[in-house]
Amino acid sequence: MLRHCGRPHPLLKAAWLLAAPVLLSACHSPASLSRGGPGTVREPLSPLHQRLLSEVQRRLGIPYCYGGADDACTDCSGFVQQVFAALGIRLPRTSAEQATVGWAVPDVPRVGDIVVVLQGKRVRHVGIYLGNGAVAHASRSRGVVIEPLSSVAAIGSTVRFRRLLPPPASN
């Protein structure tokens, strides 16, 4: 990866800003959100969910560091905590604690759900579901990135979701 002063090169950020509308168009569009799979459900995104996506986008490229929780560097739970704090929602600091907040999602995840990756009963990683099978998380090797859920799920043996936000059309 191109680096500049320890952070991703400004050209990478510029490339992201140019590509983001295309890459996130389905999950960032105020018109609708695909929730994937057969019988796909489409929901309009609320202003709260659009703010969440903007907060995620603003943090892309922040380097990973264990215990970090700011714009200089962050770990996975610090990233999740920062994004929700920007929405006025206080979360606990650790991934294990974040895995217990809100309520369990029994079916299809929605934009803003916390992605919890487990290895057995141990919480290994957390991220934020963006819709269309995409997850934002703090990768140890690449910092804050957006990846397919399948890539994030490979970190552990089980993936669960926790919901904090109301349905996208209700706020």
QUIVEN-V459526 format. One record per backbone hydrogen bond with DSSP energy under -0.5 kcal/mol. NH is the residue of the N-H (numbers start at 0). CO is the residue of the C=O. If there is no record, write none. Layout:
<<NH | CO> <NH | CO>>
This chain:
<<3 | 6> <6 | 3> <7 | 60> <8 | 1> <11 | 8> <12 | 8> <13 | 9> <14 | 10> <15 | 11> <16 | 12> <17 | 13> <18 | 14> <19 | 15> <20 | 16> <21 | 18> <22 | 18> <23 | 19> <24 | 21> <27 | 23> <28 | 24> <32 | 42> <34 | 40> <39 | 36> <42 | 32> <49 | 45> <50 | 46> <51 | 47> <52 | 48> <53 | 49> <54 | 50> <55 | 51> <56 | 52> <57 | 53> <58 | 54> <58 | 55> <59 | 55> <59 | 56> <60 | 143> <61 | 58> <64 | 73> <67 | 64> <69 | 72> <73 | 62> <74 | 67> <78 | 74> <79 | 75> <80 | 76> <81 | 77> <82 | 78> <83 | 79> <84 | 80> <85 | 81> <86 | 82> <86 | 83> <87 | 84> <88 | 83> <89 | 87> <97 | 93> <98 | 94> <99 | 96> <100 | 97> <102 | 162> <104 | 160> <105 | 103> <111 | 128> <112 | 109> <113 | 161> <114 | 126> <115 | 113> <115 | 159> <116 | 114> <116 | 124> <117 | 115> <117 | 157> <118 | 121> <119 | 117> <121 | 118> <123 | 116> <124 | 116> <126 | 114> <127 | 135> <128 | 112> <129 | 133> <130 | 133> <131 | 33> <133 | 130> <134 | 146> <135 | 127> <136 | 144> <138 | 136> <138 | 142> <142 | 138> <143 | 61> <144 | 136> <146 | 134> <148 | 132> <150 | 147> <151 | 147> <152 | 148> <153 | 149> <154 | 151> <155 | 152> <156 | 117> <157 | 117> <159 | 115> <161 | 113> <162 | 102> <169 | 166>>
